[in-house]
Amino acid sequence: MKSAVETLNPTRVKLTVEVPFEELKPSLDAAYKTIASQISVPGFRQGKVPARIIDQRVGRGAVLQEAVNDALPKFYGQAVEENKVRPLGQPELDVTEVPAEDGQELKFTIEVDVRPEITLPDYEGLAIEVDEVAASDEDVEERLTSLRQRFGTLTGVDREAQTGDFVSIDLTAKIGDEEIDAVKGISYEIGTGNMLDGLDEALVGMKAEETKTFTAPLAGGDREGEDAEITVTVQSVKERVLPELDDDFAQLASEFDTLEELKADVTAQAERAKKFEQGVQARDKVLEHLLDNTEIPVPDALVEAEVHSHLENENRLEDDEHRAEVQESARKALRAQFLLDAIVEKEEVSVGQPELIEYLVMSASQYGMDPNEFAKAVDEAGQIPAMVAEVARRKALATVLEKAAVKDTAGNDVDLNELNVELADTTGEAIEDHEGHDHA
């Protein structure tokens, strides 16, 4: 087999392939055998019909079509390997010549999108500036309040409900005269905003045994999004009483004996959280810098496929404004993916089994699945290579971050080494923000 490649543009090539008859003959023989088992010819046992009779009855064209369809994937794969082409998406095939007679060649061309060749900028010692790390008194107070809330108690009150109170409520939803849904005795914290639009506003100022009606779009069910008349009745109002901040609370809520020790630990936690935010900021700035300073062409067909799939899943194919937003994010996600793949190759990043297992376990928890069941489902779907590629990209970005010279706005050097593992674990956020998908 002979093959040649022609570059049509930075993300698309054309392969020209010529297959000698001898190399096609096994597929041709297999095609005759397949067709012989499918037809009945008087005087011949099924499966034993000679080739010349099949040519007369079915036509050599049908046999060639069967043979070519069988052989093309193999010859395409060989041409891709020989020419070191890295295809993306579905190829477009054009068979230009078939062997009408024995001894003639099969010739075909294939156009396919490919990974672009990327010239990476120098990222050794890349200068990145991040915000200073400073845990404020408000940050510490917020963490202490959250800890007190975990150990708080609910006490019934005879007053109007306020934001932060817990209420027991009955809800009824109607559209016209039709009752859509009705529930009783739901516990709800006013201000969380996780039930119905307008519910928090309606509840503030209500007392036990009071009823109020308001209009809101339904949050679920067959008529999701439709405006309904919501009737809410308050059964009870309770406020959360927080424990006093003292040594007794420190002993109840932690391993510390004194409030002073607890506050010191909470302050350290707040500072570490700020340090992590600083690391995430550095990581995101590194990626943005590389994207801004690297020429990364992206196949339009690949972007369009991403956009169509996204909008189809949301049933928003006719939403032109949303389409433009998705196009931009999909293109950026693909650029980031190609960029990080190039860094993976340059840095010779490898992924060990423990790293893949750790990623699978983390992903399983995000989907609320058992890790073994998740791993089995991923394997059956053929997605393990995509996951290996994703882990490699995360490691690649972490590698660049290690090489960066990071300072805060005050000019202090920032050492992110202790956060590198955690940052590698969250690197996907910087890519997945753009709603991209993996492409082998």
N, C-alpha and C positions, 0 to 999 in steps of 0.2 A: 504494500500500500504506500502511495506517495501523498504527501499533504503539504500545503503551504498556507501561510497566514498573511492577511493584509489588514493593516490597521485603518479602520474607517474614520474613527475619531478617538479621543483619549479613553473612551469607555465602551467602544464597540469594535469588533473585529469580524473579518470574513475568512472562513476556512474553506479552502478548495481541496477536495479529496478525490483521488483516483484509485480504484480498487481493481486489481487484476482479476480475471475470471477465476483463476485457480483459488483465490482467497474467498471468493463469493460462493464457490461450488458447494461447500458443506451446507450452507444455508439454503442453496437451491435444492440440493438433495433432500434436506429436511422438509422443505416446502412440498416437494412431490410426495413424500411419505405422508405428510399431514393430510394433503388433499385426497390421496389414495384411500385413506381411512375414512373419509367423509362422503365418498361417492360410491354408487353401485353401477357397475357396467356388466351387462350380460356376457357370460363366458369367462369372467375373471372373478376370483375370490376378492372380497373386500380387503383393501390394504395391499393387494398385489397387482393393481392396475399399472401397466407400463407407462413410462413418461410420455411416449409418443401418443398414446391414447388419451392421456390427461390433456396434452396440448390440443388434441382435436376436440375433446368434449368441453373442457373448461377454458382453454386458451392459455398460451404461454404468458400473456400479460398478467393474468390472475396469479400464476405461479411466481412470476417475478415480483409482483407486489408483496406476496407472502414472504418471499425470501429477503427482499430489501427491507421490509418492516422488521424482520427478525435480525438482520445483520447491522442495520444502521447504528443502534446504540453502541455496539462494540467498536465499529470503525470510528464513530464520533469520539468515543473515549480515547482511542489510540491517537487520533489527530490532536485532541486537546493535550494529551500527555507529551507527544512529540514536540509540539510547538510551545509548551509551557504556558498554555492559556489557562486563566483562572475565571471560568464562566460564572455569570450571575443570571438568574432568571431562566426563562424558557428560550431555547434556540429556535431560529426560523430556518427551515430546511427547504432546499430547492434541488430536486433530483434532475440533473441536466442530461444524463445519458444512461440508459439501461442496456444490458447485453441482450439484444434481440436474438442473437445467435451465440452458440458456444464460442468462447475465445475472446469475446468482446468485453470491454471494461464497464464497470459501474462508476459513474462520476456524479458527484453532488457537491453543493456548496452549503455552508451553514453560516448565518450571521447570528452573533450572540453578544450580549452585553458582558463586559469583563471588569474585573477590579482594576481601577486606575493605578498607574505607576506613580508613587508619591515620593517627592524629595522632601525629607524631613528637615526642619530647621534645627540649628544647634540648640539643644536644651540643657547642655552641661552648665550648671551654675546659673540657670535662668532666674532673674531677679523678680521676686514677687513680694508685694506689700500687702499686709493684712492688718485688721484692726487690733488694737491692744487688748490683752486679756485683763479684765477687771470685773470681778464679781461684786456687784453693788449691794448695799444694805437691802435694797428691794428684792434682789435675787435671793438672798439668804432668807428674808422674811417670807417670800413666796413658798420656798421649800419647807420652812417650818410650819407654815399654815397648812400646806398640803398634808404634812405628817400629822398635825393635830386633827385634821378632818377625818383621817383614817381611824382615829381613836375617839371620834366625837360620838355623842348620843343624840337621838331624836326625841324631842319632847313636844307634846301637844300644846298648842297655844290657841287662845280665844281672841284672835285679832285678824285683821286683813292680811292676806298672803303677800309676801315680798319675794323679790328675786333672791334665790338661794334657799328658800323654804322647800320642804318636801310636802306634796299634797297627794291625797288619794282621790281619784276622779273617775267619773263615769263619762263616756263620750258616745255621742250618736251622730252619724253623718247621713244627710239626706240630700238627694237631688230631686227637686220638685216634691212630689208626694212619695217617692220611692226611698225607703230606708236602705242605704248602701251597706252600712256596718254599724255595730253597736258593741261596746265593751264596758265592763264594770270593774271598779276597784283597782285601777291602774295606779301604781306609785310613780310619781314624776317630780324631778327637781326643777323648779322654775328657773329659767335662764339658760338651760342646756341647749334649747333650740333643736332638739333631735326628734321631734314628733310631727307637729303640723305648723305651718306658717301662721303666725298670729296667736298661737296658743299661749305663749309667754305673756304677751300683752293683755290677753283676756283674763288670765289668772291673777295677775297683780291687782290687788285691791279687793279680791273676792274673799268671802268668809265661808266657813263650813255651812253646808246645806243651801248655798246660793247657786243659782243657775244663770248662765249667760249664753248667748248665741252669736256666732260670727261666721264669716265666709272665708273659706280657704281651699286651695287646690288639694285634691286627694294625693297622698304620698305613696300609694300602692294599690294593687288590685287591678281588675279589668278596666276601671275607669280612672286610672292614674292620671293626674294632671288636670282633671275636670274640677271646676269650682263646685263646692258642696256647702250646704248649711250645716255648721257644726254646733251642736249643743253640748256644753260642758257643765257638769254638776260637781261641786267640790264636796267630798264627804268629810275630809279632815285636813287640818293644816298643822304641820310640825316644823319646828326649827331645829337646826343642828347646834347643839351646845358643845363648844370646844373645851378640852381640858386646859387647865392653867399651865403655863410654861414654867415649870419648876423641876427640882431634882426628881420628884416622884414621877413626873411625866417622862423624864429622860430614862429612868429605869424601866418604865412601862413600854416605851416605844423603841428602845435601843439597847445595846450592850453596855452603855455608859452609865456611870453612877451619878454624874452631875450634869446640870443643864449647860454649864460652861464647856464640858467635854463634848456634849451633843452639838452645841453651836459651832465648835471648832470643826467637827466632822462635817456638818452640813455646809459650812463655808468652804471646806476643801472640795466637797462634791460640786458646789456651784462653780468653783474655779476650774475644776476639771471639765465641767460641761462647757464653760466658756473657751477653754483650751481646745476642746473638740470642735466647737463652732469655728474657731480660728483655723484648725486643720482643714475642715470642710471648705472654708472660704479659700484657703490656699490651693486645695485640690481643684476647685471649680475655676479659679483664676488661671491655673496652669493649663487646664483643658481649653479654656476660652482663648488663651494666648496662642496655643498651638494651632487651634482652628483658624484664628485670625491671620496667622502668618504662614499658612500652608495652602498651596493650591491643590484642592481636592475636588475634581469633577465627579459628578454623580449621574448615572444613567437616568434620563427622564422617565423611561418606561418603568424602572424600578420604583421611582417616587410615585408614579401614578398608580401602580399596583398597590403600594402601601396605602395611599389615600383612598382608593376605591374600597379596599378591604375595611379600613377604619370607618368610613362613612356608611358602608353597607351594614356593618354590625350595629351602628347607631341609628339605622334607618333614616339617614339624613343626606342621601345622595343628591338631593336637589338644593341643598343649603350651600350656595356659592360662597357666602362670607365665611362659613365654617371650613369649607373646602380650602380656601386660601390659607387659613391658619394651620390646618393639618398639613398642607403641602410644605409650608415653611418648616414646621417642626420635624416632618419626616425627612426632608432634605438635610437638616442639621444633624439629625440622629444618624443618618447614613454616613455623613462626612466624619462624624466622631468615630463611628465604627471602623471605617476604612483607615482613619488616622491611627487608631489604637492597634489595629491589625498590623500596620506597618511598623509600629514600635515593637510589637511582639516579635516580629521577624528580626528587626535590628538588634534587639536586646536578647534574642534567643530565649524568650520566656517559655518555660515549660510548666505543665500543670501535673502535680502529683495526685495519686489516688486520695490521700487524706484531704487535700484541698477541694477536690471534686465532691467528696462525701460531705464535707462541711458546708459547701454551697448547696448541695441537695437538701440537707437537713434544714438549713436556713430557709430555702425556698418552700419546702414542705410546710413549715410553720406559718409562712405567709398565706398559704392556701388552706390552712387548717386541716392538713392531711397527715396521716401516719407516714414517717419518712420512708419506710420500706414500700408502702403502697405507692407513694409518690415516685420513688425511684423506678419501680416496675412500670408505672404508666408512662414515664418519660422515656424509658428504654423501648417500650413497645411502640411508642410514637416516633422512634428514631431521632430523638432530640438530644441524646447524650453528646454528640459532637458539638452541637450548638452551645450546650452548657459549658463544655470544656473551653470553647472559644470565648465565652463570656467571662469565665474565671481568668483566662489569660489576659483579656483586656483590662480587667481590674488590676491585675498584678503589674501590667505595663504602665498604667497611669500612676500607680504607687511608686514604681521604679523612677519615673520622671520626677515625681514629687521629692523623692529622696535626694535627687541630684540638684534640686532647686535651692537657691539662696533666698531664704524667706526672712523678711524683717517686718516688724510691726510699724505702725505710723509714728512711733516715738524713736524709731531707728534701732531698736533692740533686735538682736538676732533671735530667731524663733526655731527651736529644736522640736521637730515633729516626729522624731524617731519612735518615741514611745507610743505614738498614735498610729503608726503606719499600718499595723494589722487591722485596727478598727476602720481606718480609712479605706483600706483595700476591700473590706467587707461592704462598705457603703458606696463604693465607686460607681456601682451600677446606677445609683440615683442620678448621677450627673449625665448618664447616657439615656436612661429610661425616661427622664423628664420629657424627652422629645418624641416619645411614643414610637420609637424605631423597633425593628425586629431583626433577628439575625439572618444573614444570608451566607450560605456556604459557598 
